[in-house]
Amino acid sequence: MNKKIKLNIFATLILVIFSLVLTPTVLAGSIEEDFGLTYGTVSRLGNQDVRSTIASIINVILGLLGILALVGVLYGGFQMMVSGGNDEQAGQGRKAIIAGVVGLAIVLSAYAISSFVLTSLGSATGYGT
């Protein structure tokens, strides 16, 4: 064997030996760690179940959408009241009211569907028993 190959083999053996000797020393410092068990308290996240958190988020989003639909209905009514007999503005107000009512119907049906699905999933997975 030539000298360069012997030097590469020797260097590789030295690196392997040092890595095997130093590995327990390096890992000994991490044995006292809690392996991320306190990460939830450090990050200030709640202890609530993920399913109930998702249900709360869905309810908040649907509540905000319901408020937007109600504002649309109110805007359409206001637009009809201030139209002053102008059929074009009254028609726009009527369209806004119809759009708001349709939006409210969609939000209420989405709430009913999500409530049914979340309740069914909760009972199927044994949540709350």
Backbone atoms as SQL, in Angstrom:
CREATE TABLE atoms (id INTEGER PRIMARY KEY, chain TEXT, resi INTEGER, resn TEXT, atom TEXT, x REAL, y REAL, z REAL);
INSERT INTO atoms VALUES
  (1, 'A', 1, 'MET', 'N', 0.843, -1.177, 0.000),
  (2, 'A', 1, 'MET', 'CA', 0.000, 0.000, 0.000),
  (3, 'A', 1, 'MET', 'C', 0.880, 1.230, 0.000),
  (4, 'A', 2, 'ASN', 'N', 0.371, 2.206, -0.651),
  (5, 'A', 2, 'ASN', 'CA', 1.211, 3.392, -0.653),
  (6, 'A', 2, 'ASN', 'C', 0.953, 4.201, 0.611),
  (7, 'A', 3, 'LYS', 'N', 1.775, 5.161, 0.791),
  (8, 'A', 3, 'LYS', 'CA', 1.797, 5.938, 2.027),
  (9, 'A', 3, 'LYS', 'C', 0.527, 6.779, 2.216),
  (10, 'A', 4, 'LYS', 'N', -0.058, 7.270, 1.148),
  (11, 'A', 4, 'LYS', 'CA', -1.246, 8.124, 1.240),
  (12, 'A', 4, 'LYS', 'C', -2.454, 7.321, 1.722),
  (13, 'A', 5, 'ILE', 'N', -2.614, 6.097, 1.242),
  (14, 'A', 5, 'ILE', 'CA', -3.733, 5.258, 1.663),
  (15, 'A', 5, 'ILE', 'C', -3.589, 4.900, 3.138),
  (16, 'A', 6, 'LYS', 'N', -2.356, 4.572, 3.563),
  (17, 'A', 6, 'LYS', 'CA', -2.123, 4.257, 4.974),
  (18, 'A', 6, 'LYS', 'C', -2.447, 5.454, 5.863),
  (19, 'A', 7, 'LEU', 'N', -2.105, 6.635, 5.417),
  (20, 'A', 7, 'LEU', 'CA', -2.395, 7.844, 6.193),
  (21, 'A', 7, 'LEU', 'C', -3.908, 8.082, 6.288),
  (22, 'A', 8, 'ASN', 'N', -4.640, 7.852, 5.200),
  (23, 'A', 8, 'ASN', 'CA', -6.101, 8.000, 5.220),
  (24, 'A', 8, 'ASN', 'C', -6.757, 6.980, 6.151),
  (25, 'A', 9, 'ILE', 'N', -6.279, 5.739, 6.104),
  (26, 'A', 9, 'ILE', 'CA', -6.827, 4.708, 6.990),
  (27, 'A', 9, 'ILE', 'C', -6.533, 5.055, 8.443),
  (28, 'A', 10, 'PHE', 'N', -5.339, 5.500, 8.732),
  (29, 'A', 10, 'PHE', 'CA', -4.966, 5.881, 10.098),
  (30, 'A', 10, 'PHE', 'C', -5.818, 7.057, 10.592),
  (31, 'A', 11, 'ALA', 'N', -6.012, 8.048, 9.744),
  (32, 'A', 11, 'ALA', 'CA', -6.823, 9.204, 10.136),
  (33, 'A', 11, 'ALA', 'C', -8.272, 8.788, 10.375),
  (34, 'A', 12, 'THR', 'N', -8.790, 7.896, 9.549),
  (35, 'A', 12, 'THR', 'CA', -10.156, 7.414, 9.736),
  (36, 'A', 12, 'THR', 'C', -10.287, 6.642, 11.039),
  (37, 'A', 13, 'LEU', 'N', -9.325, 5.778, 11.328),
  (38, 'A', 13, 'LEU', 'CA', -9.359, 5.026, 12.583),
  (39, 'A', 13, 'LEU', 'C', -9.287, 5.948, 13.796),
  (40, 'A', 14, 'ILE', 'N', -8.462, 6.961, 13.729),
  (41, 'A', 14, 'ILE', 'CA', -8.354, 7.917, 14.841),
  (42, 'A', 14, 'ILE', 'C', -9.687, 8.634, 15.045),
  (43, 'A', 15, 'LEU', 'N', -10.322, 9.076, 13.948),
  (44, 'A', 15, 'LEU', 'CA', -11.614, 9.756, 14.057),
  (45, 'A', 15, 'LEU', 'C', -12.691, 8.838, 14.631),
  (46, 'A', 16, 'VAL', 'N', -12.711, 7.579, 14.199),
  (47, 'A', 16, 'VAL', 'CA', -13.703, 6.633, 14.710),
  (48, 'A', 16, 'VAL', 'C', -13.480, 6.372, 16.192),
  (49, 'A', 17, 'ILE', 'N', -12.244, 6.183, 16.583),
  (50, 'A', 17, 'ILE', 'CA', -11.945, 5.916, 17.995),
  (51, 'A', 17, 'ILE', 'C', -12.321, 7.111, 18.857),
  (52, 'A', 18, 'PHE', 'N', -11.953, 8.306, 18.427),
  (53, 'A', 18, 'PHE', 'CA', -12.299, 9.489, 19.215),
  (54, 'A', 18, 'PHE', 'C', -13.816, 9.705, 19.271),
  (55, 'A', 19, 'SER', 'N', -14.500, 9.419, 18.169),
  (56, 'A', 19, 'SER', 'CA', -15.950, 9.602, 18.198),
  (57, 'A', 19, 'SER', 'C', -16.607, 8.584, 19.122),
  (58, 'A', 20, 'LEU', 'N', -16.076, 7.369, 19.174),
  (59, 'A', 20, 'LEU', 'CA', -16.639, 6.370, 20.080),
  (60, 'A', 20, 'LEU', 'C', -16.294, 6.661, 21.536),
  (61, 'A', 21, 'VAL', 'N', -15.137, 7.231, 21.769),
  (62, 'A', 21, 'VAL', 'CA', -14.732, 7.538, 23.142),
  (63, 'A', 21, 'VAL', 'C', -15.458, 8.779, 23.656),
  (64, 'A', 22, 'LEU', 'N', -15.642, 9.778, 22.810),
  (65, 'A', 22, 'LEU', 'CA', -16.235, 11.034, 23.258),
  (66, 'A', 22, 'LEU', 'C', -17.764, 11.021, 23.249),
  (67, 'A', 23, 'THR', 'N', -18.392, 10.081, 22.567),
  (68, 'A', 23, 'THR', 'CA', -19.852, 10.054, 22.490),
  (69, 'A', 23, 'THR', 'C', -20.518, 9.918, 23.856),
  (70, 'A', 24, 'PRO', 'N', -20.109, 8.993, 24.719),
  (71, 'A', 24, 'PRO', 'CA', -20.762, 8.923, 26.035),
  (72, 'A', 24, 'PRO', 'C', -20.578, 10.198, 26.855),
  (73, 'A', 25, 'THR', 'N', -19.455, 10.871, 26.704),
  (74, 'A', 25, 'THR', 'CA', -19.224, 12.103, 27.446),
  (75, 'A', 25, 'THR', 'C', -20.156, 13.200, 26.961),
  (76, 'A', 26, 'VAL', 'N', -20.363, 13.284, 25.667),
  (77, 'A', 26, 'VAL', 'CA', -21.242, 14.310, 25.112),
  (78, 'A', 26, 'VAL', 'C', -22.691, 14.023, 25.488),
  (79, 'A', 27, 'LEU', 'N', -23.094, 12.772, 25.440),
  (80, 'A', 27, 'LEU', 'CA', -24.473, 12.420, 25.749),
  (81, 'A', 27, 'LEU', 'C', -24.780, 12.471, 27.237),
  (82, 'A', 28, 'ALA', 'N', -23.776, 12.414, 28.077),
  (83, 'A', 28, 'ALA', 'CA', -24.016, 12.439, 29.522),
  (84, 'A', 28, 'ALA', 'C', -24.637, 13.757, 29.960),
  (85, 'A', 29, 'GLY', 'N', -24.349, 14.847, 29.276),
  (86, 'A', 29, 'GLY', 'CA', -24.919, 16.139, 29.643),
  (87, 'A', 29, 'GLY', 'C', -26.398, 16.227, 29.346),
  (88, 'A', 30, 'SER', 'N', -26.890, 15.489, 28.359),
  (89, 'A', 30, 'SER', 'CA', -28.295, 15.596, 27.988),
  (90, 'A', 30, 'SER', 'C', -29.183, 14.601, 28.728),
  (91, 'A', 31, 'ILE', 'N', -28.627, 13.762, 29.577),
  (92, 'A', 31, 'ILE', 'CA', -29.436, 12.794, 30.309),
  (93, 'A', 31, 'ILE', 'C', -30.325, 13.499, 31.326),
  (94, 'A', 32, 'GLU', 'N', -29.872, 14.604, 31.869),
  (95, 'A', 32, 'GLU', 'CA', -30.635, 15.311, 32.881),
  (96, 'A', 32, 'GLU', 'C', -31.763, 16.151, 32.281),
  (97, 'A', 33, 'GLU', 'N', -31.836, 16.274, 30.984),
  (98, 'A', 33, 'GLU', 'CA', -32.889, 17.065, 30.362),
  (99, 'A', 33, 'GLU', 'C', -34.229, 16.360, 30.499),
  (100, 'A', 34, 'ASP', 'N', -35.290, 17.102, 30.364),
  (101, 'A', 34, 'ASP', 'CA', -36.632, 16.543, 30.507),
  (102, 'A', 34, 'ASP', 'C', -37.237, 16.141, 29.165),
  (103, 'A', 35, 'PHE', 'N', -36.457, 16.188, 28.105),
  (104, 'A', 35, 'PHE', 'CA', -36.880, 15.752, 26.781),
  (105, 'A', 35, 'PHE', 'C', -38.118, 16.492, 26.284),
  (106, 'A', 36, 'GLY', 'N', -38.230, 17.772, 26.586),
  (107, 'A', 36, 'GLY', 'CA', -39.312, 18.601, 26.087),
  (108, 'A', 36, 'GLY', 'C', -40.620, 18.462, 26.832),
  (109, 'A', 37, 'LEU', 'N', -40.605, 17.853, 28.001),
  (110, 'A', 37, 'LEU', 'CA', -41.851, 17.665, 28.744),
  (111, 'A', 37, 'LEU', 'C', -42.408, 18.970, 29.283),
  (112, 'A', 38, 'THR', 'N', -41.557, 19.947, 29.515),
  (113, 'A', 38, 'THR', 'CA', -42.031, 21.228, 30.046),
  (114, 'A', 38, 'THR', 'C', -42.183, 22.272, 28.946),
  (115, 'A', 39, 'TYR', 'N', -42.117, 21.864, 27.704),
  (116, 'A', 39, 'TYR', 'CA', -42.210, 22.825, 26.609),
  (117, 'A', 39, 'TYR', 'C', -43.570, 23.498, 26.574),
  (118, 'A', 40, 'GLY', 'N', -44.619, 22.768, 26.903),
  (119, 'A', 40, 'GLY', 'CA', -45.959, 23.353, 26.891),
  (120, 'A', 40, 'GLY', 'C', -46.114, 24.461, 27.903),
  (121, 'A', 41, 'THR', 'N', -45.534, 24.305, 29.080),
  (122, 'A', 41, 'THR', 'CA', -45.653, 25.353, 30.091),
  (123, 'A', 41, 'THR', 'C', -44.752, 26.531, 29.767),
  (124, 'A', 42, 'VAL', 'N', -43.622, 26.277, 29.162),
  (125, 'A', 42, 'VAL', 'CA', -42.714, 27.364, 28.799),
  (126, 'A', 42, 'VAL', 'C', -43.305, 28.194, 27.666),
  (127, 'A', 43, 'SER', 'N', -43.994, 27.554, 26.726),
  (128, 'A', 43, 'SER', 'CA', -44.552, 28.274, 25.584),
  (129, 'A', 43, 'SER', 'C', -45.884, 28.939, 25.899),
  (130, 'A', 44, 'ARG', 'N', -46.371, 28.791, 27.110),
  (131, 'A', 44, 'ARG', 'CA', -47.622, 29.405, 27.586),
  (132, 'A', 44, 'ARG', 'C', -48.843, 28.918, 26.805),
  (133, 'A', 45, 'LEU', 'N', -48.789, 27.683, 26.330),
  (134, 'A', 45, 'LEU', 'CA', -49.943, 27.085, 25.682),
  (135, 'A', 45, 'LEU', 'C', -50.822, 26.443, 26.743),
  (136, 'A', 46, 'GLY', 'N', -52.094, 26.325, 26.458),
  (137, 'A', 46, 'GLY', 'CA', -53.013, 25.751, 27.425),
  (138, 'A', 46, 'GLY', 'C', -52.895, 24.239, 27.501),
  (139, 'A', 47, 'ASN', 'N', -53.573, 23.677, 28.482),
  (140, 'A', 47, 'ASN', 'CA', -53.591, 22.230, 28.655),
  (141, 'A', 47, 'ASN', 'C', -54.850, 21.611, 28.076),
  (142, 'A', 48, 'GLN', 'N', -55.591, 22.377, 27.289),
  (143, 'A', 48, 'GLN', 'CA', -56.856, 21.923, 26.746),
  (144, 'A', 48, 'GLN', 'C', -56.616, 20.913, 25.629),
  (145, 'A', 49, 'ASP', 'N', -57.581, 20.027, 25.436),
  (146, 'A', 49, 'ASP', 'CA', -57.500, 19.027, 24.387),
  (147, 'A', 49, 'ASP', 'C', -57.542, 19.702, 23.014),
  (148, 'A', 50, 'VAL', 'N', -56.876, 19.101, 22.042),
  (149, 'A', 50, 'VAL', 'CA', -56.787, 19.687, 20.704),
  (150, 'A', 50, 'VAL', 'C', -58.169, 19.766, 20.059),
  (151, 'A', 51, 'ARG', 'N', -59.002, 18.769, 20.302),
  (152, 'A', 51, 'ARG', 'CA', -60.340, 18.763, 19.699),
  (153, 'A', 51, 'ARG', 'C', -61.176, 19.935, 20.195),
  (154, 'A', 52, 'SER', 'N', -61.114, 20.200, 21.488),
  (155, 'A', 52, 'SER', 'CA', -61.903, 21.320, 22.013),
  (156, 'A', 52, 'SER', 'C', -61.316, 22.657, 21.571),
  (157, 'A', 53, 'THR', 'N', -59.997, 22.721, 21.391),
  (158, 'A', 53, 'THR', 'CA', -59.387, 23.944, 20.880),
  (159, 'A', 53, 'THR', 'C', -59.842, 24.214, 19.448),
  (160, 'A', 54, 'ILE', 'N', -59.856, 23.180, 18.623),
  (161, 'A', 54, 'ILE', 'CA', -60.311, 23.330, 17.240),
  (162, 'A', 54, 'ILE', 'C', -61.787, 23.714, 17.205),
  (163, 'A', 55, 'ALA', 'N', -62.596, 23.109, 18.077),
  (164, 'A', 55, 'ALA', 'CA', -64.017, 23.459, 18.132),
  (165, 'A', 55, 'ALA', 'C', -64.199, 24.918, 18.531),
  (166, 'A', 56, 'SER', 'N', -63.405, 25.400, 19.465),
  (167, 'A', 56, 'SER', 'CA', -63.495, 26.805, 19.876),
  (168, 'A', 56, 'SER', 'C', -63.106, 27.734, 18.736),
  (169, 'A', 57, 'ILE', 'N', -62.062, 27.374, 18.003),
  (170, 'A', 57, 'ILE', 'CA', -61.623, 28.196, 16.868),
  (171, 'A', 57, 'ILE', 'C', -62.715, 28.245, 15.799),
  (172, 'A', 58, 'ILE', 'N', -63.320, 27.093, 15.505),
  (173, 'A', 58, 'ILE', 'CA', -64.395, 27.053, 14.507),
  (174, 'A', 58, 'ILE', 'C', -65.570, 27.913, 14.954),
  (175, 'A', 59, 'ASN', 'N', -65.933, 27.831, 16.235),
  (176, 'A', 59, 'ASN', 'CA', -67.056, 28.628, 16.739),
  (177, 'A', 59, 'ASN', 'C', -66.767, 30.120, 16.656),
  (178, 'A', 60, 'VAL', 'N', -65.541, 30.524, 16.947),
  (179, 'A', 60, 'VAL', 'CA', -65.190, 31.945, 16.866),
  (180, 'A', 60, 'VAL', 'C', -65.257, 32.430, 15.420),
  (181, 'A', 61, 'ILE', 'N', -64.722, 31.639, 14.502),
  (182, 'A', 61, 'ILE', 'CA', -64.741, 32.026, 13.085),
  (183, 'A', 61, 'ILE', 'C', -66.175, 32.127, 12.573),
  (184, 'A', 62, 'LEU', 'N', -67.009, 31.145, 12.932),
  (185, 'A', 62, 'LEU', 'CA', -68.405, 31.200, 12.488),
  (186, 'A', 62, 'LEU', 'C', -69.144, 32.363, 13.131),
  (187, 'A', 63, 'GLY', 'N', -68.814, 32.694, 14.367),
  (188, 'A', 63, 'GLY', 'CA', -69.424, 33.856, 15.006),
  (189, 'A', 63, 'GLY', 'C', -69.065, 35.146, 14.295),
  (190, 'A', 64, 'LEU', 'N', -67.794, 35.277, 13.904),
  (191, 'A', 64, 'LEU', 'CA', -67.376, 36.475, 13.169),
  (192, 'A', 64, 'LEU', 'C', -68.052, 36.559, 11.802),
  (193, 'A', 65, 'LEU', 'N', -68.189, 35.419, 11.138),
  (194, 'A', 65, 'LEU', 'CA', -68.880, 35.421, 9.844),
  (195, 'A', 65, 'LEU', 'C', -70.355, 35.769, 10.005),
  (196, 'A', 66, 'GLY', 'N', -70.970, 35.313, 11.084),
  (197, 'A', 66, 'GLY', 'CA', -72.360, 35.675, 11.354),
  (198, 'A', 66, 'GLY', 'C', -72.518, 37.166, 11.595),
  (199, 'A', 67, 'ILE', 'N', -71.560, 37.753, 12.312),
  (200, 'A', 67, 'ILE', 'CA', -71.595, 39.203, 12.539),
  (201, 'A', 67, 'ILE', 'C', -71.468, 39.948, 11.215),
  (202, 'A', 68, 'LEU', 'N', -70.572, 39.476, 10.335),
  (203, 'A', 68, 'LEU', 'CA', -70.428, 40.120, 9.026),
  (204, 'A', 68, 'LEU', 'C', -71.714, 40.019, 8.205),
  (205, 'A', 69, 'ALA', 'N', -72.383, 38.870, 8.261),
  (206, 'A', 69, 'ALA', 'CA', -73.637, 38.720, 7.521),
  (207, 'A', 69, 'ALA', 'C', -74.710, 39.642, 8.091),
  (208, 'A', 70, 'LEU', 'N', -74.749, 39.772, 9.402),
  (209, 'A', 70, 'LEU', 'CA', -75.722, 40.672, 10.023),
  (210, 'A', 70, 'LEU', 'C', -75.443, 42.125, 9.651),
  (211, 'A', 71, 'VAL', 'N', -74.167, 42.492, 9.586),
  (212, 'A', 71, 'VAL', 'CA', -73.807, 43.847, 9.159),
  (213, 'A', 71, 'VAL', 'C', -74.247, 44.071, 7.714),
  (214, 'A', 72, 'GLY', 'N', -74.142, 43.040, 6.875),
  (215, 'A', 72, 'GLY', 'CA', -74.616, 43.154, 5.494),
  (216, 'A', 72, 'GLY', 'C', -76.108, 43.400, 5.421),
  (217, 'A', 73, 'VAL', 'N', -76.870, 42.710, 6.269),
  (218, 'A', 73, 'VAL', 'CA', -78.322, 42.928, 6.302),
  (219, 'A', 73, 'VAL', 'C', -78.630, 44.342, 6.768),
  (220, 'A', 74, 'LEU', 'N', -77.946, 44.793, 7.813),
  (221, 'A', 74, 'LEU', 'CA', -78.172, 46.152, 8.317),
  (222, 'A', 74, 'LEU', 'C', -77.796, 47.201, 7.280),
  (223, 'A', 75, 'TYR', 'N', -76.695, 46.972, 6.567),
  (224, 'A', 75, 'TYR', 'CA', -76.273, 47.906, 5.522),
  (225, 'A', 75, 'TYR', 'C', -77.324, 47.985, 4.418),
  (226, 'A', 76, 'GLY', 'N', -77.849, 46.831, 4.019),
  (227, 'A', 76, 'GLY', 'CA', -78.882, 46.825, 2.983),
  (228, 'A', 76, 'GLY', 'C', -80.137, 47.547, 3.435),
  (229, 'A', 77, 'GLY', 'N', -80.533, 47.357, 4.691),
  (230, 'A', 77, 'GLY', 'CA', -81.698, 48.063, 5.214),
  (231, 'A', 77, 'GLY', 'C', -81.467, 49.554, 5.280),
  (232, 'A', 78, 'PHE', 'N', -80.269, 49.958, 5.708),
  (233, 'A', 78, 'PHE', 'CA', -79.942, 51.385, 5.752),
  (234, 'A', 78, 'PHE', 'C', -79.952, 51.980, 4.351),
  (235, 'A', 79, 'GLN', 'N', -79.427, 51.243, 3.397),
  (236, 'A', 79, 'GLN', 'CA', -79.382, 51.730, 2.021),
  (237, 'A', 79, 'GLN', 'C', -80.798, 51.872, 1.447),
  (238, 'A', 80, 'MET', 'N', -81.689, 50.964, 1.809),
  (239, 'A', 80, 'MET', 'CA', -83.076, 51.091, 1.342),
  (240, 'A', 80, 'MET', 'C', -83.772, 52.282, 1.998),
  (241, 'A', 81, 'MET', 'N', -83.463, 52.525, 3.275),
  (242, 'A', 81, 'MET', 'CA', -84.122, 53.631, 3.979),
  (243, 'A', 81, 'MET', 'C', -83.695, 54.990, 3.441),
  (244, 'A', 82, 'VAL', 'N', -82.437, 55.135, 3.060),
  (245, 'A', 82, 'VAL', 'CA', -81.949, 56.435, 2.601),
  (246, 'A', 82, 'VAL', 'C', -82.021, 56.572, 1.088),
  (247, 'A', 83, 'SER', 'N', -82.668, 55.623, 0.411),
  (248, 'A', 83, 'SER', 'CA', -82.727, 55.703, -1.053),
  (249, 'A', 83, 'SER', 'C', -83.588, 56.878, -1.515),
  (250, 'A', 84, 'GLY', 'N', -84.512, 57.308, -0.700),
  (251, 'A', 84, 'GLY', 'CA', -85.331, 58.468, -1.048),
  (252, 'A', 84, 'GLY', 'C', -86.202, 58.236, -2.264),
  (253, 'A', 85, 'GLY', 'N', -86.664, 57.016, -2.468),
  (254, 'A', 85, 'GLY', 'CA', -87.519, 56.728, -3.611),
  (255, 'A', 85, 'GLY', 'C', -86.752, 56.346, -4.861),
  (256, 'A', 86, 'ASN', 'N', -85.441, 56.394, -4.829),
  (257, 'A', 86, 'ASN', 'CA', -84.631, 56.000, -5.976),
  (258, 'A', 86, 'ASN', 'C', -84.668, 54.474, -6.084),
  (259, 'A', 87, 'ASP', 'N', -85.230, 53.986, -7.190),
  (260, 'A', 87, 'ASP', 'CA', -85.396, 52.541, -7.345),
  (261, 'A', 87, 'ASP', 'C', -84.058, 51.810, -7.461),
  (262, 'A', 88, 'GLU', 'N', -83.062, 52.464, -8.034),
  (263, 'A', 88, 'GLU', 'CA', -81.752, 51.819, -8.201),
  (264, 'A', 88, 'GLU', 'C', -81.093, 51.573, -6.844),
  (265, 'A', 89, 'GLN', 'N', -81.107, 52.583, -5.967),
  (266, 'A', 89, 'GLN', 'CA', -80.514, 52.419, -4.635),
  (267, 'A', 89, 'GLN', 'C', -81.326, 51.441, -3.787),
  (268, 'A', 90, 'ALA', 'N', -82.645, 51.487, -3.925),
  (269, 'A', 90, 'ALA', 'CA', -83.491, 50.547, -3.188),
  (270, 'A', 90, 'ALA', 'C', -83.227, 49.116, -3.653),
  (271, 'A', 91, 'GLY', 'N', -83.008, 48.936, -4.947),
  (272, 'A', 91, 'GLY', 'CA', -82.673, 47.610, -5.479),
  (273, 'A', 91, 'GLY', 'C', -81.339, 47.110, -4.960),
  (274, 'A', 92, 'GLN', 'N', -80.355, 48.019, -4.868),
  (275, 'A', 92, 'GLN', 'CA', -79.056, 47.630, -4.307),
  (276, 'A', 92, 'GLN', 'C', -79.197, 47.238, -2.839),
  (277, 'A', 93, 'GLY', 'N', -80.013, 47.986, -2.105),
  (278, 'A', 93, 'GLY', 'CA', -80.255, 47.650, -0.706),
  (279, 'A', 93, 'GLY', 'C', -80.943, 46.304, -0.559),
  (280, 'A', 94, 'ARG', 'N', -81.919, 46.047, -1.445),
  (281, 'A', 94, 'ARG', 'CA', -82.627, 44.767, -1.425),
  (282, 'A', 94, 'ARG', 'C', -81.656, 43.622, -1.712),
  (283, 'A', 95, 'LYS', 'N', -80.757, 43.826, -2.682),
  (284, 'A', 95, 'LYS', 'CA', -79.758, 42.796, -3.000),
  (285, 'A', 95, 'LYS', 'C', -78.819, 42.554, -1.821),
  (286, 'A', 96, 'ALA', 'N', -78.452, 43.629, -1.113),
  (287, 'A', 96, 'ALA', 'CA', -77.580, 43.481, 0.054),
  (288, 'A', 96, 'ALA', 'C', -78.288, 42.722, 1.168),
  (289, 'A', 97, 'ILE', 'N', -79.582, 42.996, 1.353),
  (290, 'A', 97, 'ILE', 'CA', -80.342, 42.273, 2.379),
  (291, 'A', 97, 'ILE', 'C', -80.439, 40.793, 2.026),
  (292, 'A', 98, 'ILE', 'N', -80.724, 40.502, 0.769),
  (293, 'A', 98, 'ILE', 'CA', -80.823, 39.101, 0.339),
  (294, 'A', 98, 'ILE', 'C', -79.480, 38.394, 0.512),
  (295, 'A', 99, 'ALA', 'N', -78.394, 39.075, 0.132),
  (296, 'A', 99, 'ALA', 'CA', -77.065, 38.479, 0.295),
  (297, 'A', 99, 'ALA', 'C', -76.752, 38.246, 1.772),
  (298, 'A', 100, 'GLY', 'N', -77.140, 39.180, 2.627),
  (299, 'A', 100, 'GLY', 'CA', -76.905, 39.013, 4.059),
  (300, 'A', 100, 'GLY', 'C', -77.702, 37.867, 4.648),
  (301, 'A', 101, 'VAL', 'N', -78.952, 37.724, 4.215),
  (302, 'A', 101, 'VAL', 'CA', -79.790, 36.625, 4.712),
  (303, 'A', 101, 'VAL', 'C', -79.246, 35.284, 4.230),
  (304, 'A', 102, 'VAL', 'N', -78.812, 35.225, 2.977),
  (305, 'A', 102, 'VAL', 'CA', -78.203, 33.994, 2.464),
  (306, 'A', 102, 'VAL', 'C', -76.922, 33.682, 3.243),
  (307, 'A', 103, 'GLY', 'N', -76.132, 34.709, 3.531),
  (308, 'A', 103, 'GLY', 'CA', -74.920, 34.512, 4.325),
  (309, 'A', 103, 'GLY', 'C', -75.229, 34.005, 5.719),
  (310, 'A', 104, 'LEU', 'N', -76.273, 34.568, 6.344),
  (311, 'A', 104, 'LEU', 'CA', -76.681, 34.085, 7.668),
  (312, 'A', 104, 'LEU', 'C', -77.131, 32.633, 7.612),
  (313, 'A', 105, 'ALA', 'N', -77.865, 32.269, 6.558),
  (314, 'A', 105, 'ALA', 'CA', -78.310, 30.883, 6.416),
  (315, 'A', 105, 'ALA', 'C', -77.121, 29.946, 6.253),
  (316, 'A', 106, 'ILE', 'N', -76.135, 30.374, 5.474),
  (317, 'A', 106, 'ILE', 'CA', -74.937, 29.552, 5.279),
  (318, 'A', 106, 'ILE', 'C', -74.167, 29.409, 6.584),
  (319, 'A', 107, 'VAL', 'N', -74.008, 30.498, 7.318),
  (320, 'A', 107, 'VAL', 'CA', -73.270, 30.446, 8.581),
  (321, 'A', 107, 'VAL', 'C', -74.000, 29.574, 9.598),
  (322, 'A', 108, 'LEU', 'N', -75.328, 29.711, 9.688),
  (323, 'A', 108, 'LEU', 'CA', -76.080, 28.888, 10.634),
  (324, 'A', 108, 'LEU', 'C', -76.025, 27.410, 10.269),
  (325, 'A', 109, 'SER', 'N', -76.103, 27.098, 8.971),
  (326, 'A', 109, 'SER', 'CA', -75.996, 25.692, 8.573),
  (327, 'A', 109, 'SER', 'C', -74.581, 25.164, 8.801),
  (328, 'A', 110, 'ALA', 'N', -73.571, 25.995, 8.582),
  (329, 'A', 110, 'ALA', 'CA', -72.195, 25.572, 8.859),
  (330, 'A', 110, 'ALA', 'C', -72.001, 25.326, 10.349),
  (331, 'A', 111, 'TYR', 'N', -72.617, 26.163, 11.170),
  (332, 'A', 111, 'TYR', 'CA', -72.534, 25.963, 12.619),
  (333, 'A', 111, 'TYR', 'C', -73.212, 24.656, 13.025),
  (334, 'A', 112, 'ALA', 'N', -74.384, 24.387, 12.445),
  (335, 'A', 112, 'ALA', 'CA', -75.093, 23.153, 12.766),
  (336, 'A', 112, 'ALA', 'C', -74.294, 21.931, 12.328),
  (337, 'A', 113, 'ILE', 'N', -73.711, 21.992, 11.136),
  (338, 'A', 113, 'ILE', 'CA', -72.917, 20.867, 10.636),
  (339, 'A', 113, 'ILE', 'C', -71.676, 20.660, 11.492),
  (340, 'A', 114, 'SER', 'N', -70.963, 21.742, 11.801),
  (341, 'A', 114, 'SER', 'CA', -69.742, 21.596, 12.603),
  (342, 'A', 114, 'SER', 'C', -70.068, 21.127, 14.014),
  (343, 'A', 115, 'SER', 'N', -71.168, 21.594, 14.576),
  (344, 'A', 115, 'SER', 'CA', -71.568, 21.139, 15.902),
  (345, 'A', 115, 'SER', 'C', -71.898, 19.650, 15.881),
  (346, 'A', 116, 'PHE', 'N', -72.616, 19.210, 14.856),
  (347, 'A', 116, 'PHE', 'CA', -72.951, 17.793, 14.733),
  (348, 'A', 116, 'PHE', 'C', -71.702, 16.939, 14.553),
  (349, 'A', 117, 'VAL', 'N', -70.801, 17.371, 13.674),
  (350, 'A', 117, 'VAL', 'CA', -69.588, 16.595, 13.403),
  (351, 'A', 117, 'VAL', 'C', -68.702, 16.532, 14.642),
  (352, 'A', 118, 'LEU', 'N', -68.516, 17.660, 15.310),
  (353, 'A', 118, 'LEU', 'CA', -67.655, 17.662, 16.489),
  (354, 'A', 118, 'LEU', 'C', -68.260, 16.851, 17.628),
  (355, 'A', 119, 'THR', 'N', -69.577, 16.904, 17.793),
  (356, 'A', 119, 'THR', 'CA', -70.225, 16.092, 18.824),
  (357, 'A', 119, 'THR', 'C', -70.118, 14.611, 18.485),
  (358, 'A', 120, 'SER', 'N', -70.310, 14.264, 17.211),
  (359, 'A', 120, 'SER', 'CA', -70.202, 12.865, 16.794),
  (360, 'A', 120, 'SER', 'C', -68.781, 12.350, 16.958),
  (361, 'A', 121, 'LEU', 'N', -67.804, 13.168, 16.576),
  (362, 'A', 121, 'LEU', 'CA', -66.412, 12.757, 16.753),
  (363, 'A', 121, 'LEU', 'C', -66.064, 12.611, 18.223),
  (364, 'A', 122, 'GLY', 'N', -66.579, 13.517, 19.035),
  (365, 'A', 122, 'GLY', 'CA', -66.303, 13.434, 20.468),
  (366, 'A', 122, 'GLY', 'C', -66.876, 12.181, 21.085),
  (367, 'A', 123, 'SER', 'N', -68.103, 11.821, 20.704),
  (368, 'A', 123, 'SER', 'CA', -68.697, 10.612, 21.271),
  (369, 'A', 123, 'SER', 'C', -68.055, 9.354, 20.691),
  (370, 'A', 124, 'ALA', 'N', -67.616, 9.400, 19.440),
  (371, 'A', 124, 'ALA', 'CA', -66.981, 8.229, 18.826),
  (372, 'A', 124, 'ALA', 'C', -65.596, 7.966, 19.400),
  (373, 'A', 125, 'THR', 'N', -64.894, 9.017, 19.781),
  (374, 'A', 125, 'THR', 'CA', -63.547, 8.839, 20.324),
  (375, 'A', 125, 'THR', 'C', -63.528, 8.771, 21.838),
  (376, 'A', 126, 'GLY', 'N', -64.699, 8.861, 22.468),
  (377, 'A', 126, 'GLY', 'CA', -64.757, 8.744, 23.919),
  (378, 'A', 126, 'GLY', 'C', -64.390, 10.008, 24.651),
  (379, 'A', 127, 'TYR', 'N', -64.493, 11.145, 23.993),
  (380, 'A', 127, 'TYR', 'CA', -64.151, 12.411, 24.635),
  (381, 'A', 127, 'TYR', 'C', -65.263, 12.811, 25.587),
  (382, 'A', 128, 'GLY', 'N', -64.906, 13.165, 26.797),
  (383, 'A', 128, 'GLY', 'CA', -65.868, 13.638, 27.785),
  (384, 'A', 128, 'GLY', 'C', -66.555, 12.530, 28.557),
  (385, 'A', 129, 'THR', 'N', -66.095, 11.284, 28.395),
  (386, 'A', 129, 'THR', 'CA', -66.717, 10.195, 29.156),
  (387, 'A', 129, 'THR', 'C', -65.879, 9.806, 30.338);
